[in-house]
Amino acid sequence: MSDTLTPATPTTVKAYLRPIDSAGLATFAAKGKANPGSRGTNKVHTVMEGQYRSLSYVGNHAAVVVDEPLHLFGQDTAPAPGEIVLSGLGGCLAVGITAVATWKGVKLSKLEVFLEGDIGNPAAWGAGGALEKTPPEMGFQAIRVKVLVEGDAPREVLDEIVQHANFYSPVANTMRNPIPFTIALAD
């Protein structure tokens, strides 16, 4: 009798991202289907600290710090406003991809969003720079997004999830489509 050990068949352990509440998502979706005109309101209070560093307060969360890099006369202590905008877009796309994957019954094991945006400010924020610029010529001129996503579905299904989430992303659509925008002095 031989006591030879036979190698065990290797097993792959797949860790999935923490799931969202699929029943809650279904209830939220049903509410939107029943009232497609419903709207929510996001509120932010921004306080300038000095130079270009500002603190934006959202609910009871820690302040979101915004600054400009040294070459734009900031202190480079935090992301620039455009980088914060891109982080909001990345977060919104990640939320949408997670929601659509949950809706389709796909478990995700990895989700990363890489964003780049080409932005220029030759008008120097309107402080005497290129004065002949029009609003469409300022701000982001191009945005590129790459999504690294893995889960228990084939690549084609994961791509469908990403494209579907992009189509319905509130932040992506805000950036793609003109919206009414007002600004006035506070009372």
Steps between C-alpha positions, in 0.01 A plus 500: 500500500643834399465815706580721204331834521314601191487869428164656569314657216563875522201710581450862412337716761326802351426792728213719391453866581264578787151481342229760517146426617338354188149513652552865593626570147188336355276712728688818400467404130125436540461842664675663203287305254182613676614864510746565212495877562630475856809700591740516790716792603870490585624780723858615558632798699847618389714730715819658366790456744762708321697510178311239293434250781134446582297267719172359371258364756250231407263390774683373808804376306855624531571799279606439143818701457568661163814688398696584188848376411803721552522596131147643530588698816349255749669311782450155343359367829202328340352409161411780259134577421514314167646196672216509752253512209666195345492320836126569519460356151707195593296447815171536312607252231618254768164529680314445172712203399445343843124562480464361146713196586281436806185540289636247248608258776873539425742491793799732456843413636681814376391843386738786428431811292785697341416852381685767304367837399659759273433840652638842427468835663649757261244750631669483846159451666384823333775702668645664192608198297372410155186714509368393161424148627139381511356256758512200262873561449575492873490211742540136407552453129528120510455231764625144469386221732634146523330246724673196645224264606502133590221276617314176446389592147671496160673814369212577261251510788734715709533740206120519468478582870759779466331648190155484663630669816667771290176569310307549827773674705365828643848655520608381153178636353546830685840533337376396154186712489446872551291573810344817643757668723445806716733694730412798720617676812364347822249705697 
